[in-house]
Amino acid sequence: MRVATSQIYNIANIGMTNAQTALTKTQEQMASGKRVLSPADDPVAATQILQLNEEISRTEQHIKNIDVAENSLNLEETALDSVLSLVQRMQELAVSAGNTAVLTPDDYKALVAETNSRIEELLSLQNTRNAAGQYIFSGYQGDAQPFSLNADGQLSYHGDEGQRQVQASGSVAVDVSDSGKRIFVDIPSSHNTFYTEANPANRATPAARISVGDVVDQEAFDELYPDNLIIQFNETSAVIPAGANFSVINQATGQTLLANEPFVSGQSIEVAGASFSILGAPSEAALATPSTVNYGGITPTDFTVSQAEITLSLGDQTETLVLNQNITSAADLAAALNSGTNATKLARLGVVADATGFSAASGQSLVVQSPSAAVDAMLGITTSGAGTASVDGIEAVKGDSFTLISTNKQSLSTTLTRLSEAMDELDGTPASEERLAEVVGQTLANLDNAVTNISVVQGEVGARLNTLESTREQNLDTKLYTETVLNDLEALDYAEAATRLEMQQLVLSAAQQSFVKVAGLSLFNYIS
């Protein structure tokens, strides 16, 4: 058998390359400490290794989530502790405020100043933000400031009632925030009470404000409860002499409790056992100016042979009237429009048709149209195409309004504001002292309810922290077990690898030496 020189070189090259590749791979395994460097090394093990690495990554992320959640809950716990300390101080202050026989007017001024300062402190605590800059008491809306307080002590909540969550493990999600409405606003009240709010559609500039107010006759207010009151400002012409005035209406029954009462900014308004005041200059109502489309002059026309249609559009409503009579005068036209189905359609639309034209008391834009040239000629106005529209109507405008909303709950801020106002209004008369004593009693009861409400949330926060701690331990155990299984799959046996490396080095060396020997063979070496 004849062996070509090129074949010798190729065989030798392949053998040395394979030996070198095996040696290099072993060296890489020893350098990395891993047995499986690519899926080709062990396809089954490679798949399991990938899954285990993903599990470790998820577990590490869960542990990071727990760190974030613990920071947020610890911050909430600290804020609630501070609120409880504030409430305890206000309980002491309320007890002191009841000593009307001992305290001087200057003492009450100091108590009012401290109460107002505590209200501002409470607002700051309610708007606490975490390290990421998100508000912890705004529900889902972490970027929205949850609470604001206007000049009248009115508290507004701008968040929602949701709770943000963090995934602590594959099966455990923990709430890391609470709704400020639940903690600080929806506190059970010791008595039926109310809160007030302005209609957001009010037009006054600057906006008129309504005070927090208070119940001054509990028995009378209990008769109103749970109905709400609407304070509606009327047109100035409703009173003589003309001027700002309002009516108070029971929203549920429609009953008017106060009608056309003259308005004075800041003056106390008492109705159904409730007392409040409105400050500023609320916008008054304006009556509607009817919109009209007058005839240009009636031309006698006989519609008995060929009837015609007149379309009336008022706002977004449209009705089509039919003429099938002989119209000889404006009186005939008025009679035709106010008979049969035409009369029904006019009533439905709120339009009046008489001998002079069409009118709408609502003041909305009124449009008269018709596809018939005969109607144009009869009415003496253009009804084809866009028709003729009224130009003199003005719609009625409602005056500013405010709402008194009955409730069996009272916010912590409102409790403190009402105490401050009662102390500020103390003038040394038996009536004011009696009123203060009543407010002090209600304040202490409502502060007790606030403590209970906050303590419940604190207990929930503590339970969540315990859940996070136990879940952290579970995650750490899971990670340790997963890493152990992963190590068993991919870790290199150094003793076996070292032995294999020596053998591979020997094979490579033998291949190189053999090649040198074979490459040196030649027929000329044997020719003498």
C-alpha positions in Angstrom: 0.0 0.0 0.0 1.4 3.4 -1.0 1.0 6.2 1.5 1.4 9.7 0.1 3.5 12.3 2.0 0.5 14.7 2.2 -1.7 12.1 3.8 1.0 11.5 6.4 1.0 15.2 7.2 -2.8 15.4 7.3 -3.2 12.5 9.7 -0.5 13.9 12.0 -2.1 17.3 12.0 -5.6 16.0 12.9 -4.2 13.9 15.7 -2.2 16.8 17.2 -5.1 19.2 16.8 -7.5 16.8 18.6 -5.0 16.3 21.4 -4.4 20.0 21.7 -8.2 20.7 21.8 -8.8 18.2 24.5 -5.9 19.5 26.5 -7.1 23.2 26.2 -10.6 22.2 27.3 -9.3 20.5 30.4 -7.2 23.5 31.2 -10.3 25.8 30.8 -12.3 23.5 33.1 -9.6 23.7 35.7 -9.3 27.4 35.4 -13.1 28.0 35.8 -13.7 25.2 38.2 -16.7 24.2 36.0 -17.3 20.8 34.4 -19.9 22.0 31.8 -18.5 24.9 29.7 -21.1 24.6 26.9 -24.3 22.7 26.2 -22.4 20.2 24.1 -20.4 19.1 27.1 -23.6 17.7 28.8 -26.9 18.8 27.2 -29.1 17.5 30.1 -26.9 19.1 32.7 -26.7 22.3 30.7 -30.5 22.7 30.7 -30.7 22.1 34.4 -27.9 24.5 35.1 -29.7 27.2 33.1 -32.9 26.7 35.1 -31.1 26.7 38.4 -29.3 30.0 37.5 -32.6 31.6 36.7 -34.0 30.4 40.0 -31.1 31.9 41.9 -31.5 35.2 40.0 -35.2 35.3 40.9 -34.5 34.6 44.5 -31.8 37.3 44.7 -34.3 39.8 43.2 -36.9 38.7 45.8 -34.4 39.4 48.6 -33.7 42.8 47.2 -37.5 43.4 47.1 -37.7 42.5 50.7 -35.0 45.0 51.6 -37.1 47.7 49.8 -40.3 46.6 51.4 -38.8 46.5 54.9 -37.4 50.1 54.5 -40.8 51.3 53.4 -42.7 49.6 56.2 -40.2 50.7 58.8 -40.7 54.3 57.6 -44.5 53.9 57.8 -44.2 52.4 61.3 -42.0 55.4 62.4 -44.5 57.9 60.9 -47.5 56.2 62.6 -45.5 56.2 65.9 -45.1 60.0 65.5 -48.8 60.5 64.8 -49.7 58.5 67.9 -47.3 60.7 70.0 -49.0 63.7 68.5 -52.5 62.4 69.3 -51.5 61.6 72.9 -50.3 65.2 73.2 -53.6 66.5 71.8 -55.5 64.4 74.3 -53.5 66.1 77.1 -54.2 69.5 75.6 -58.0 68.7 75.2 -58.2 67.8 78.9 -56.5 71.0 79.8 -58.8 73.0 77.5 -61.8 71.8 79.5 -60.6 73.7 82.6 -62.5 76.9 81.7 -62.7 78.0 85.3 -58.9 78.0 85.6 -57.4 79.0 82.2 -57.2 82.6 81.1 -57.8 84.0 77.6 -54.0 84.1 77.1 -53.8 80.4 78.1 -56.4 79.6 75.4 -54.5 81.6 72.8 -51.5 79.5 73.6 -53.5 76.3 73.3 -55.0 77.4 70.0 -51.5 78.2 68.7 -50.1 74.8 69.7 -53.2 73.0 68.2 -52.7 74.8 64.9 -49.0 73.9 65.0 -49.9 70.2 65.6 -52.3 70.3 62.7 -49.4 71.4 60.4 -47.2 68.7 61.9 -49.9 66.1 61.3 -50.1 67.2 57.6 -46.4 66.8 57.2 -46.5 63.3 58.7 -49.4 62.4 56.4 -47.4 63.5 53.4 -44.3 61.3 54.4 -42.2 60.2 51.4 -39.8 57.2 51.2 -36.3 57.1 49.9 -37.5 56.9 46.3 -39.5 60.1 46.7 -42.9 58.4 46.7 -45.7 59.3 49.2 -46.4 56.3 51.5 -50.0 57.2 52.3 -51.4 57.9 48.8 -52.4 54.4 47.8 -51.4 53.5 44.3 -50.6 57.1 43.4 -47.1 57.3 44.9 -46.3 60.5 43.0 -49.4 62.4 44.2 -49.3 64.3 47.4 -52.1 62.7 49.4 -53.1 65.5 51.7 -53.6 69.3 51.5 -55.2 71.7 53.9 -56.8 75.0 52.9 -57.0 78.2 54.9 -60.3 77.1 56.5 -58.8 73.9 57.8 -60.5 71.8 55.1 -58.6 68.6 54.6 -58.5 67.2 51.0 -57.3 63.7 50.2 -55.9 63.3 46.6 -54.8 59.7 46.7 -56.8 56.5 46.3 -57.6 53.5 48.6 -55.1 51.1 47.0 -52.1 49.4 48.5 -48.8 49.0 46.6 -47.3 45.5 46.8 -43.9 43.9 46.5 -43.2 40.4 45.4 -41.3 38.8 48.3 -41.2 35.3 46.8 -42.8 33.3 44.0 -46.0 32.9 46.1 -45.9 35.8 48.6 -46.7 39.4 47.8 -46.7 41.9 50.7 -48.4 45.3 51.0 -45.8 48.0 51.5 -48.2 51.1 51.7 -51.5 52.0 53.2 -54.2 54.4 52.1 -54.1 57.7 54.1 -57.9 57.9 53.7 -58.3 54.7 55.7 -55.9 55.7 58.4 -56.5 59.4 58.9 -59.9 60.2 57.3 -62.3 57.2 57.7 -62.1 57.2 61.5 -65.4 56.3 63.3 -66.9 59.4 64.9 -68.4 59.4 68.3 -71.5 61.2 66.9 -73.2 61.8 63.6 -71.3 64.7 61.9 -70.5 66.1 58.5 -67.9 67.5 56.2 -68.2 70.2 53.6 -66.9 70.7 50.1 -67.2 73.2 47.3 -68.5 72.3 43.9 -65.5 72.0 41.6 -67.6 73.7 38.9 -67.9 76.9 40.9 -67.0 80.1 38.9 -66.0 82.6 41.5 -62.4 84.0 41.2 -60.8 83.9 43.7 -62.8 80.8 44.7 -65.2 81.1 47.7 -64.5 78.7 50.5 -66.7 76.9 53.0 -65.5 76.3 56.6 -65.2 72.9 58.3 -68.1 73.8 60.5 -69.5 71.7 63.3 -72.7 70.2 64.8 -74.2 72.7 67.3 -77.6 70.9 67.8 -77.0 67.1 67.8 -80.6 66.2 68.1 -81.6 68.4 65.1 -78.7 67.1 63.0 -79.6 63.4 63.9 -83.0 64.1 62.3 -81.3 65.2 59.1 -78.8 62.3 59.0 -78.0 60.6 56.7 -79.2 63.2 54.2 -77.0 65.9 52.7 -77.5 69.6 52.2 -76.9 71.7 49.1 -76.1 75.4 49.6 -77.1 77.0 46.3 -76.5 80.6 45.4 -79.4 82.3 43.5 -79.7 85.2 41.2 -79.4 88.6 43.0 -82.9 89.6 42.0 -84.4 86.8 44.2 -84.3 89.2 47.2 -85.3 92.9 47.7 -83.1 94.9 47.7 -81.2 92.8 45.1 -78.1 91.2 46.5 -76.2 87.9 47.1 -78.4 85.2 48.5 -78.6 81.5 48.9 -80.9 78.6 49.5 -80.3 75.4 51.5 -81.9 72.3 50.1 -82.1 68.7 51.3 -80.4 66.8 48.5 -82.4 63.6 49.2 -85.9 65.0 49.5 -85.6 68.3 47.6 -87.1 70.2 50.5 -85.9 73.8 50.9 -84.8 74.4 54.5 -83.7 78.0 53.9 -84.9 80.1 51.0 -83.3 83.2 49.5 -81.2 84.0 52.6 -79.1 87.2 52.3 -75.4 86.2 52.2 -72.6 87.9 54.3 -69.1 86.5 53.8 -67.9 84.8 57.0 -71.2 85.0 58.8 -72.3 81.8 60.6 -75.0 79.8 58.8 -77.0 77.5 61.0 -79.4 74.9 59.6 -80.6 71.4 60.7 -78.3 71.5 63.7 -75.2 72.3 61.6 -73.2 75.5 61.7 -70.7 76.6 59.1 -69.7 79.7 57.1 -68.8 80.6 53.6 -66.0 83.1 52.8 -65.5 85.1 49.7 -67.9 86.2 46.9 -69.6 83.2 45.3 -70.9 83.7 41.8 -74.6 84.3 41.6 -77.1 82.5 39.3 -78.3 84.1 36.0 -81.8 83.4 34.5 -82.1 82.3 30.9 -82.9 84.7 28.1 -85.3 83.0 25.7 -83.9 82.3 22.2 -86.3 83.3 19.3 -86.6 82.9 15.5 -89.3 85.3 14.3 -91.2 85.0 11.0 -90.3 87.4 8.3 -94.0 87.8 7.2 -96.5 85.1 6.5 -97.4 84.4 2.8 -100.6 82.3 2.4 -99.7 78.8 1.2 -101.8 75.7 0.7 -100.1 72.5 2.0 -103.2 70.3 1.6 -102.0 68.9 -1.8 -98.3 68.6 -1.0 -97.4 68.6 2.7 -94.1 70.2 3.9 -91.8 69.6 6.9 -90.2 72.1 9.4 -87.2 70.8 11.4 -86.5 72.4 14.8 -83.2 71.8 16.5 -82.6 72.9 20.1 -79.2 72.0 21.5 -78.7 68.3 20.7 -82.5 67.6 20.3 -84.3 67.6 17.0 -88.0 67.3 16.1 -89.7 67.5 12.6 -93.1 69.1 12.3 -95.5 68.4 9.4 -97.7 71.0 7.6 -100.7 69.6 5.6 -103.2 72.5 6.0 -104.1 75.6 4.0 -102.2 78.4 5.8 -103.8 81.8 5.1 -102.5 83.7 8.1 -100.1 83.7 11.1 -103.0 82.5 13.2 -103.6 79.5 10.9 -99.9 78.6 11.2 -99.9 78.8 14.9 -103.0 76.6 15.1 -101.4 74.0 12.7 -98.2 73.9 14.7 -100.0 73.5 18.0 -102.3 70.7 17.1 -101.9 66.9 17.0 -98.5 65.3 16.9 -96.9 68.7 16.2 -98.0 70.0 19.6 -96.5 66.9 21.3 -93.2 67.4 19.5 -93.0 71.1 20.5 -93.7 70.2 24.1 -91.0 67.5 24.0 -88.5 69.9 22.6 -89.4 72.8 24.9 -90.3 75.2 22.1 -93.2 77.6 21.8 -94.7 78.4 18.4 -97.1 81.3 18.1 -98.2 83.9 15.5 -94.9 85.7 15.6 -92.4 82.9 15.5 -90.6 80.2 17.6 -89.0 80.6 21.0 -87.2 78.5 23.6 -87.3 79.5 27.2 -84.1 77.5 27.9 -82.0 80.0 25.9 -80.3 77.3 23.9 -79.5 77.9 20.3 -82.7 77.3 18.2 -82.4 76.4 14.5 -85.3 76.3 11.9 -84.7 74.3 8.7 -86.8 72.9 5.9 -86.1 71.2 2.5 -89.2 72.9 1.0 -88.9 76.2 -0.9 -92.6 76.8 -0.1 -91.8 76.9 3.6 -89.2 79.6 2.9 -91.7 81.6 1.0 -94.4 81.2 3.6 -92.3 82.1 6.7 -90.3 84.8 5.0 -87.0 83.4 6.3 -84.3 81.1 5.0 -84.9 77.5 6.0 -82.9 75.7 3.4 -79.4 74.5 4.0 -78.2 75.6 7.4 -81.5 77.3 8.0 -82.0 80.3 10.4 -80.6 80.2 13.9 -81.6 82.3 16.9 -79.0 85.0 17.9 -80.6 86.3 21.1 -80.8 83.3 23.5 -78.7 83.0 26.6 -78.8 79.8 28.7 -79.4 79.9 32.4 -76.3 79.9 34.6 -76.3 78.2 38.0 -74.8 80.0 40.9 -71.9 78.6 42.9 -72.9 75.7 45.3 -71.5 73.9 48.3 -72.3 70.6 49.8 -72.7 69.5 53.4 -72.2 65.7 53.5 -73.5 63.7 56.5 -71.2 61.0 57.8 -70.5 58.9 60.8 -66.8 59.3 60.3 -64.5 62.2 61.1 -60.9 62.8 60.0 -58.2 63.3 62.6 -57.4 66.8 61.1 -61.1 67.8 61.3 -61.2 66.7 65.0 -58.3 69.0 65.8 -59.6 71.9 63.7 -62.9 71.8 65.4 -61.2 71.8 68.8 -59.1 74.8 67.8 -62.1 76.7 66.5 -64.1 76.0 69.7 -61.2 77.3 71.9 -60.7 80.3 69.7 -64.4 81.2 69.9 -64.5 81.1 73.7 -65.6 84.6 74.9 -66.3 83.9 78.6 -70.0 83.5 78.2 -71.7 80.4 79.7 -72.9 79.4 76.2 -69.4 79.4 74.7 -68.0 77.5 77.8 -70.8 74.9 77.4 -70.1 74.6 73.7 -66.3 74.1 74.4 -67.1 71.5 77.0 -69.2 69.6 74.5 -66.4 69.8 71.8 -63.8 68.7 74.3 -65.8 65.6 75.1 -66.3 64.8 71.4 -62.6 65.5 70.7 -61.4 63.0 73.4 -63.8 60.3 72.1 -62.7 60.9 68.5 -59.0 60.9 69.5 -59.5 57.6 71.2 -61.1 56.3 68.0 -58.1 57.6 66.0 -55.7 55.8 68.3 -57.6 52.5 67.8 -57.7 53.0 64.0 -53.9 53.7 63.8 -53.1 50.9 66.2 -54.9 48.4 63.9 -52.8 49.6 61.0 -49.6 49.4 63.1 -50.5 45.8 63.9 -50.9 45.0 60.2 -47.5 46.7 59.5 -45.9 44.5 62.1 -47.4 41.4 60.7 -46.1 42.3 57.2 -42.6 42.9 58.6 -42.8 39.4 60.2 -43.9 37.9 56.9 -41.0 39.6 55.2 -38.5 38.3 57.7 -39.7 34.7 57.5 -39.9 34.9 53.7 -36.3 36.3 53.6 -35.1 33.2 55.6 -37.0 31.0 53.2 -35.4 32.7 50.2 -32.0 32.3 51.7 -32.6 28.6 52.3 -33.9 28.2 48.8 -30.9 30.0 47.4 -28.4 27.8 49.4 -30.1 24.6 48.3 -30.2 25.7 44.7 -26.6 26.7 44.7 -25.7 23.2 46.2 -27.6 21.4 43.4 -26.0 23.7 40.9 -22.5 23.0 42.3 -23.1 19.3 42.1 -24.0 19.6 38.4 -21.3 21.9 37.1 -18.5 21.7 39.7 -15.2 20.0 38.4 -13.6 17.0 40.0 -10.0 18.4 40.2 -8.4 15.1 40.9 -10.0 13.5 37.9 -9.2 16.6 35.8 -5.5 16.6 36.9 -5.1 13.0 35.9 -6.9 13.6 32.6 -4.6 16.6 31.9 -1.5 14.6 32.4 -2.7 11.9 30.1 -3.7 14.5 27.4 -0.3 16.1 27.7 1.4 12.7 27.2 -0.8 12.0 24.2 0.0 15.4 22.7 3.7 14.9 23.3 3.7 11.4 21.8 1.8 12.6 18.7 4.4 15.4 18.2 7.4 13.1 18.6 5.8 10.5 16.3 5.2 13.1 13.7 8.9 14.1 13.8 9.9 10.5 13.4 7.5 9.8 10.5 8.3 13.1 8.8 11.9 12.2 8.7 11.5 8.9 6.8 12.5 8.9 3.2 13.4 6.1 0.6 16.7 7.9 0.0 17.7 6.9 3.5 17.7 3.3 2.5 19.5 3.6 -0.9 23.2 2.9 -0.6 
